[in-house]
Amino acid sequence: MRLAPWFAAGVVCLVTVSAVRPASAETKQEYDWCYAPEASDDETIQGCSAMIGSGSYSGVKLSDAYDNRGVGYNGKKQYDLSIPDFNTAVSLSSKNYQAFNNRGNAYYGKGDYDKAILDYNASLRLNPQYAKAYENRGNAYYVKGQLDRAIQEYGQAIRFNPQYAKAYYDRSVAKRKKGDIKGADVDLAKARQINPNIGQ
């Protein structure tokens, strides 16, 4: 049966409106998951994916969503998924020093320590006081067997964050491996003063 002209036009109009309707916005819960440190990796991925898929964000905000989703993938050791997200994050905001650091962590997880160091370098060029990147770069030098450089990096991390228990602990491990038992014990005591459960 042929539709009346006015009814057919209405159908066309409805289809057209539906085709251009923007993607659904993320829920408040999904938004919170994308940013909440206490969210699980799966919740972070779900929340950030909803933000990215909503089409509501651009620039720095969208860069952060890709960066945070990459952190979720890092937590699940899905580095081949996290690295493209970090690539997108830095392409959207070239000053996103956290994304460079987090991509370094992904390369570290893959065992590509030289690439990891390059990304930590990039992060620190953007924020020379970013203690996490110093600590992470120290870990990369440690696994490469460059203990003196690792100890130096941990020291920089502590300089910019004197309450950085993990940096004290990692420096104690590196010093012990070098044979500096006294120095290692001092750092271990400081680490456990800040966080009594570290290394347990």
Protein Blocks (a to p, Z undefined) as FASTA:
>chain_A
ZZdfklmmmmmmmmmmmmmpccddddfklmmmmmmmkbcfklmmmmmmmmmmnopagcjl
lmmmmmmmmmmmmmnopaklmmmmmmmmmmmomklmklmmmmmmmmmmnopaklmmmmmm
mmmmmmmmlmklmmmmmmmmmmnopaklmmmmmmmmmmmmmklmklmmmmmmmmmmnopa
mlmmmmmmmmmmmmmmgoZZ
